[in-house]
């Protein structure tokens, strides 16, 4: 009865809230997919070759499910940007001002914090062991030039210093380009969506910034919103989409993993997965207790996303040093334990900041905690 009388806008928000936390946790699992940690002086630690079942579990969660997360976020972002658009008025300037606060400011603030923390950690005895000598975080911050700092903050020609925040960089670029997309004729908009989609499917995008998945899924969501289409229009076809997804999984297992066909099948699996994620939100809301918790956890989800690295890396390396896993089951325990520990630490920090430093929390989350 409630679903029948609920305001459509409120229903949209609730359905997006209920999937936000699981999607962010999938991001953390994706970044936790490595089975080896590298310490200072080139020391590598691992549990040895994982068993087939352990490889499957870790690969499915980190890379199978993980590939759904960013396309879903870009699709939702494009849809929400153009929801309630008005050909007249100042809605566009308000949207851009809102995204500057909620996307650009956190991108700059968190990367600046990371630069300062890495500068201290790279030169402090107790934490120096965490740096392997390879990778972006082991580059000497003291030796940065001015362009290195700009690139670390914004990710102009590579990922920013906090590499997961490439999503915020691409999202803000999409928002800046949204007015251009908005004024194009409808047929040109549809042509761009088709072109971006084709280039995404065949991995033929020549640019590192922005990514093609950002262009495709943001434009797809924007087009759906401007056409006043329901974001959950595929709800009645969930069983069929699941059947297609299963067929794609089977087909992917039968072709060479490093070929162009496998890459295209993977992207098709991710596209089907996006539809599944959106449609199952309907069923999650039918579970009152579970949906209540998921909606509550949607509030700190942005902080989980922006703050999980390098905390996750530190937690994982610490667990390997302390527990020294020597079996697949031990490695899987650390795989799940590192994510659980990271999530709990950030949730604790969020609720403490919500109580004692709400203004700072609001700034760090782009106003999302307000």
N, C-alpha and C positions, 0 to 999 in steps of 0.2 A: 504493500500500500504506500510505503514511504517513497519508493522509487517513482510511483506514478504521479505524485504531487510535488516532487522535489524540483526546484528551479533548475533549468538546464545548465546554467552557468555554474551553480553550486555542485551539480552532479559531475560536471567536467572536472572541476577542481578536486573533488573527492577521489575520482578515479585516477587522476594523475598523482595525488598525494600517496595513494596506497601502493603505488609501484616505485616511488622515488627512492625509498630506503633500500629495497632489494637491488635496484639498478646500481646504486652507488657502492653497495657491498660487492657487487660483481666487478666493479672497477678495481677495487682493492684486491680481490682475488686475481684479477688479470695481471696486476703488477707484482703479485706474489708467485708467479708461475715458475720462476727459476728454481732449480733444484740444487744449485751450487752458490755458495757465497764466497766472495773474494775479499780477503783482509789485506792489511798492509804488507809490503814487501812481497807481494805476489802469492801469498798463502791462500790456497783454495781449500774449502771445506765442503764436503757433501756426504750423503749417506751411501754413496756408491750407486751403481746402476739400479734404477727402480724396476720393480716387477711390472709385468704387463698390466695387471689390474690397477696398480698405483699410478702408472703412467696414464691409463685411461681416465681415472677419476680426476687427476690433476689437470690433464689436458682438456677434458670436457668442461670442467668448471672454469678454468682460466681462459681458455681460448675458444671453446665451443660456445658457451653461454656468454663469455666476455665480449664476443664480437657484436652482440646485440645492443650493448649499452649506449655507445656514442651515437649511432644512427637514430636510436629512439629519442635521445636527448635533443638532437638537432631537429628532428621532426616536430617534437613538442614545442621547441623554442620558436620555430618558424610559424607554427600554428598560433601560438599565443601572441606572437608579435603582431599578427594581422587580425586577431580576433577583435571584433567590434570596430574595425577600421571605418573611417569616414572620409569621403572624397573631399569634404571641406573641413574647416575647423583646424585645430592645432594638435590633433591626436598623434601625428607623426613626430612632432617635436617633443611631445610628452613621452612618447615611447623611447626616443633616442636618449632623452635626459635620464629616464628610468634605467635604461641598459648601461648608460655610462656609470651610474652609481652601483648597479648590481653586478656588472660584468667587468668593466675596465678597472674600476677602483680596486676590487679584490685581486685582480690580476697583478696590478702594480704593487699593492701592499704586501701580498704573500711572497712574491718574488724578491722584494726588497728585504723582507724578514729573512728569507732563505739565504740571501747573499751575506747578511750580517752574521747569521748563525754559522754558516759554513766557514766564513773568515775566522771566527773564533775557534771552531772545532778543528779546523785544519792545523791550527798552531798551538793547540792545547795538548799536553802529553797524554792524559787519560783517553781522549777521543781520537787521537791521531791514528790509532790502530784500525779504526773503522774505514779508513780511506785506502783504497787498493792501489792508487797510483794511476788507475785507468778510469775513463768515464768523465762525464761533465762535472761531477761533484768533487773530483780529485784535482781538477785544474786549479792552479794557485789563484785565489781571488785577489791576492795582493798584486799579482802580475797582470791583472786585467787592464786593457786600454778602455778609452771612453766608449768605443763602439761595442766592446765586449759587455760592458754594463748595460747598454741599451738593449742588446740582444738578449742578455740574461733576464731583463725585465719584461720584454715584449715578445721575444722569439721571432725576430724579423726573418732570419734565413735558416733557423733551426728551432728546436724546442726551447722554451724559456728554461731558466735554471731549475724550476720545479716543473719537470717535463709533463706531468698530467695536465698542467694548465694550458697546454696547447689548445684544449677545448675552449677555454675562455677567450683566448686570442682569436681563434677562428669564429667563435660565436659573435664577438664584437665586430669583426670584419663583415660578417653577414648582416649585422644590424646596420652598419654604415652603408652597405650596398643596397639595403632594403628599399630606400626611396627610389633608386634607379629601377629596381625590379618592379616597384609599384606602378610607375608611370608607363611601363611598356605595354603595348597591346596584348590582350589576353592570348592571342595565338602565339606571340613571341614568347610569352611566359611559359606556355605549354611546351614550346620547342626547346627552351632552355632546360626545363625539367627532364625532357626526354634525352637531350644531349648529355647532361650531367649524369643521368642514370646509366646511359650506355657506356660512358667513359669510366664510371665507377665499376660497372660489371666486368669490363675487360682490363681494368688496371692500366689505362692508357693516359692518365693525368700527368702532365709534364711538370707540375709545380709542387713545391713542398709546402708553400703557404699561399693561400689556404688549401686545405685538403679537399679532395673531390667529394668525400662523403658529407662534409659540411655543406658544400654548395648544393648537392643533390637533395639531401633530406631537409635542409632548411627551406629550399625553394619548394619542395613537395608539400611541406606543411603550410607554407605561406599561400600556395595556390589553393589548397583545400580550404583554408580560412576565408580567402577572398571570394571563393565560390560558395561560401557558406555550407560546406560539406561537413558532415559529422565525422569527427576524428575516429569514432568507434563504429564506422559504417560496416566493418567486417565482422561485427559481433555474431550475426546469424550464420556465418560460414566458418566458425572456429574449427569444427570437425574436419572440414575439407582442407583448411590451411594446415592443420596438424598432419593430415594424410600426405599432403604435398611435401611438408617438411621431412617426414619420415622417408619419403621417396628420394628426396635430395640427399639425405644422410646416407642412404644405401648406395645411391649412385656415386657419392663422393668417396665411399670406401672401395669402389671398384675401379677407380681411375688413378693414374700416378699422382702422388701427393704434390709433386713440384711442377706440375704442368699448368698450362693456361686454362684447361677445362676444369681442373680442380679449383683453381682460384675463382672462376666464374660461379661454380657450384657453391663455393663457400659464401660468396656474396648473396646468392639467391637464398641460401639457408638463413643468412642474417636478415634478409628482407622478410622472409616468412616468420622468423623469430620476433621481429619487431611487431608484426601483426598479432602474433600469439600473446606477447606481453601486454599489448593494449587491450586485447579482448578478455584476457583472464582477470583484468582489474574488476570486471563486472562480477565475477564469481568471488573474488576476494572480499568485496563489499557485502556479500551475503553471509560472511563469517564475522559476526559482530566483534568478538573478542580480538581475533587476529587483525581485522581491519582497523580497530581502534588503536591498537599498538602501532601498526604500520603508519597510520596517519600521525600519531604523536611523534614517531621517529622521523617523519619527513622533515620536521623543523630543523633538526641538527644535521640533516643529510648534506647540505652544502659545505658545512664545516668539515664533515668527514671527507668529502671529496678534495677540498683544497689543502687539508692539513695532514692527510695520511702519509704523504711522503715529505721528508725522508724518515718520518717516524717508523713506518713499516720496515724500511731497510734496516734501521737500527735495531728494532725488535727482532727481526729475523736473524741478523748476524749475532746478536746477543744470545738468542736461543741455540744457535748452532755451536757457539763457543761454550755455553754452559752445559748443554745436554749431549753434544757430540753424537748425533744420531748415526747408527750403523746398520739400519734396516729400513725397508720400505715403509713399514708401519710407523716407525719412529719419525721418518721424514714427513709422512702424511700428517702425523700429530703436530709437528711444527708448522706444516703448511696451514692447517686450520687454526692452530693455536696462535700463530703470529697475527693472522687477520682478526681473530676474536680479541686478542689483547689490544691491538691497535684501535679497533672500534670502541672497546670499553674505555680506553684512556681518553679518546677524543670526546666520547659522550659525557664522561665525567667532567672534562674541561668545559664542555658546552654548558652543562647545567650549573656548574659553579660560576661561570662567567655570566650566565643569564641572571643569577641572583646577585652577584657582587660587582660585576662590571658590564652592565647591559649596553652602555654606549660603545664601549670598545668592541663588544661582540657584534653589535649592529654594524660597525665600520668594517670589521673583518669578514662579515657575511654579506656585505652589500645591502644591508637593510632587511635581510630576510628573517632576522630574529625579532624584529620590532613587532 
